[in-house]
Amino acid sequence: MIRHIIFFKFKADAGESAIADLEASLNGLPGLIAEIRAFSCGRDVLRSARSYDLALVADFDDLAALDRYQVHPDHQAVVAKVKVLAESVVAVDFEC
């Protein structure tokens, strides 16, 4: 199994409605992409200086499934929203 973890830091001018739309779009991906085995997404609650604003954790059977997810049109539509809103995105993918 591959665990895919992403952290998003939003631009200072990112609007709340656009962020809420992104969060809803992310949370909709499991219903659209069969490769997703488990999925969780949410906003940071501490808001410390080192915190990112939003995170997601998704599990996939293997690297091939993660690769299919990455290029899936529904995922790419969400990536386009991220590119507008995020000043930084970091990721880690590991076997579990």
VMD Tcl script that draws the C-alpha trace (Angstrom):
set ca {
  {0.00 0.00 0.00}
  {1.16 3.55 -0.77}
  {0.21 6.42 1.52}
  {0.07 9.81 -0.26}
  {0.25 12.87 2.01}
  {-0.06 16.44 0.74}
  {0.14 19.75 2.61}
  {-1.17 23.02 1.14}
  {-0.22 26.57 2.18}
  {-2.59 29.11 0.66}
  {-1.71 32.49 -0.78}
  {-2.59 35.44 1.46}
  {-5.25 36.57 -1.02}
  {-6.93 33.17 -1.38}
  {-10.61 33.69 -0.67}
  {-12.58 31.58 1.79}
  {-15.15 30.55 -0.82}
  {-12.44 29.36 -3.21}
  {-10.73 27.41 -0.41}
  {-14.05 25.83 0.60}
  {-14.66 24.88 -3.04}
  {-11.21 23.28 -3.24}
  {-11.81 21.35 -0.03}
  {-15.17 20.10 -1.35}
  {-13.55 19.13 -4.65}
  {-10.81 17.20 -2.85}
  {-13.33 15.41 -0.65}
  {-15.29 14.46 -3.77}
  {-12.36 12.62 -5.38}
  {-12.94 9.25 -3.66}
  {-16.35 9.02 -5.32}
  {-14.82 9.74 -8.72}
  {-11.52 7.83 -8.74}
  {-11.62 4.09 -8.12}
  {-7.92 3.84 -7.27}
  {-8.41 5.68 -3.96}
  {-8.64 3.10 -1.14}
  {-8.85 5.55 1.78}
  {-9.03 9.33 1.91}
  {-9.04 12.05 4.54}
  {-8.77 15.80 4.08}
  {-9.03 18.71 6.47}
  {-7.89 22.16 7.54}
  {-5.26 22.86 10.15}
  {-6.71 23.67 13.57}
  {-3.59 24.96 15.35}
  {-2.61 27.70 12.91}
  {0.93 27.83 14.26}
  {3.76 29.54 12.38}
  {4.94 26.20 11.00}
  {1.47 24.91 10.08}
  {0.22 24.37 6.58}
  {-3.42 25.27 5.92}
  {-4.88 22.03 4.56}
  {-3.75 18.42 4.34}
  {-4.88 15.26 2.66}
  {-3.98 11.64 3.20}
  {-4.89 9.04 0.59}
  {-4.06 5.35 0.29}
  {-3.50 3.44 -2.94}
  {-2.83 -0.25 -3.61}
  {0.52 0.40 -5.29}
  {2.56 2.96 -7.23}
  {0.73 2.13 -10.46}
  {-2.59 3.06 -8.82}
  {-1.09 6.32 -7.53}
  {0.20 7.06 -11.05}
  {-3.28 6.50 -12.52}
  {-4.75 8.83 -9.87}
  {-2.21 11.54 -10.67}
  {-3.25 11.75 -14.34}
  {-6.98 11.13 -13.82}
  {-9.01 14.03 -15.33}
  {-10.95 14.62 -12.10}
  {-7.70 14.88 -10.13}
  {-6.23 17.21 -12.76}
  {-9.26 19.51 -12.42}
  {-8.53 19.81 -8.68}
  {-4.81 20.38 -9.38}
  {-5.80 23.37 -11.52}
  {-7.62 24.88 -8.53}
  {-4.63 24.23 -6.29}
  {-2.32 26.07 -8.69}
  {-4.46 29.19 -8.34}
  {-4.79 29.10 -4.55}
  {-1.60 27.59 -3.13}
  {1.71 29.31 -2.59}
  {3.29 26.01 -1.49}
  {2.43 22.34 -1.80}
  {4.58 19.60 -0.27}
  {4.16 15.87 -0.51}
  {5.44 12.56 0.77}
  {4.56 9.13 -0.54}
  {5.60 6.00 1.33}
  {4.87 2.31 1.60}
  {2.80 1.22 4.56}
}
mol new
graphics top color blue
foreach p $ca { graphics top sphere $p radius 0.5 }
foreach p [lrange $ca 0 end-1] q [lrange $ca 1 end] { graphics top cylinder $p $q radius 0.2 }
display resetview
